[in-house]
Amino acid sequence: MASKSPVKLSVKNNMFYLEEGMLELYVYQDYMEKNSAKIVGTKVESLGLLPMALFKDNKATKPTWQGTLMIPTTTTFYPSSTDTDQKLKLYPDSDEKEYTVIRFEKEDRFTSPDIIQNLDNVVLFTEMILNGRLDCNIPYNQLSTAWVKNMLLNKVSLNVPITNIESIVANLCRYKDDLTKPFSWVYGKNPDKVSQVAYRFVNVREICAADSVFGALSFEDMNYMLDSSLNMTSEGREQRISPVEKVIKL
């Protein structure tokens, strides 16, 4: 998705400072609305796993580089300006979404190098993944790494193999143009043609609804699942057969 970061930071008085250019971070507005991020005076507290863009200066309209900030735990930022409810399409293959844009200019404070270790940070990140609430403008190939780094930064272990974490991510990330297909399947077949952000996070309920009529009807929220099942049947979409379904039909 992006080349090596050209963002230059220096450390003074236990604080990172931006050395050159202007840097924008994009905080998914949903984080603000669900209290996963907040503005406190001139500071912004948010998960530090964020899309970002570097500009030559504050007059430039196009970034010289785009990438992802990889601090996947609650972080405090010190921007020089903040704009909320900005509708943006960050990548050609991504959807337009609302963001809070936080900006840093040359010699601005960025964030502290110290990480406040807290089990709550791991719980929050895990819940955001399992509930399908992470921003889909984080490249797919960075998600498992971010989840593991979140635990390492907070010195917490879920005591599960990395392959289990990768499997969970693979099942929750669906191809945005066809939610019945795991994104990893689609990307694996056409890695040169499919963008790393052409996925959508879904929760467990949506996975059941997308896989098959049986899977949908065996889950809760019957009204939603009936609608999903009828659409699936009328469109003749391919369904994954559950082993339990085979037993029941005997």
Protein Blocks (a to p, Z undefined) as FASTA:
>chain_A
ZZcdfbdcddeehiacdfbdjddddddfklmmnopaccehjbccddfbdcddddfblmbf
bdfbdcdddddbcdddddfbdcehiacdfbfkbccdddddddddehiafbdfbdcddfkl
mmmmmmmmmnopacfkbcfklmmmmmmmmmmmnopaehiafklmmmmmmmmpccfklmkb
cfklmmmmmmmlpcfklcccddfklmmmmmpmklmmmpghkllmmmmmmmmmmnopacdd
dfklmmmmZZ
